[in-house]
Amino acid sequence: MTKTYILEDLDCAHCAGKIEADVAKLEGVTRSVVTLLTQKLVVDIEDGKAGALTKAVKKIVKKYEPDVTVIEK
């Protein structure tokens, strides 16, 4: 299963890399890619593991970029 998030106002490449790495460490996540140019985070997750993903993603993003708004697409 693939989930896409818009990371509105993301403008820090270093922070994008940290977000990508931390999301990749979440349970059930098989791939995490942040594209700074489009301000998108694409996450591949195992079936049945998506329940708490959005909450965890928002927490990670706020840790590195408090002013970024996470929008689930």
N, C-alpha and C positions, 0 to 999 in steps of 0.2 A: 504494500500500500504506500502511496506517495502523498505527502501533504506539503502544501506550499504556503508560505507566510510572506507577507509584505513587511519589510522593516523600514517603515516610513521615517525619513530624516537620518538614515544611517549614512555617515560620511567619513568614517575612520577605517582604513584598510586593516590596521593592526587589530582593532576591536572586532572587525568582521572575522578575522582569522581565529581569534579566541572564542567567539561565539560558535563558529563552525566546529572547532575542536571539542568544546564542552558539550554541544548537542550530540556529537558523534559518540560520546561516552555514555549517553542515556541508555537505559535498558531497552532492548528491542530495536534500537536504531542501527540500521545496516549501512546507511550513507547519509551524510550531511554536507550540503554545499551552499555557501553564501556567495552570491554574486553582487558585488558592491555597485556596479554600474546600474543594475536593474532594481537594486535594494530588495532582493528576494532570497529567502532561505528555502531550500528544497530538502525534504527529509524523507528517506525511505525507511519504513518501519515494518516490523513483522506483524502479521495479522493478529488482532486481538490485543495489541500492546499500545494502541493509540489513545486510550482513555485519558491518561494524565499528561499526554505529550504537550498540548498547548500551554497548560499551566507551567510546566517545566521550562519550555522554550521562553515564555515571557519572563520567568525568573532569571534565566541566564542572560537574556538580552538586557534587562534592567541592571544587572550586576556590572556590565561593561559600558552600557550606553543608556543612562537613565532617561534621556530625552527622546529615545526612539519609541515609536508606537508600533506594536506588533498587531498585524491584521491577518487573521486566518482567511485564506482564499478558498 
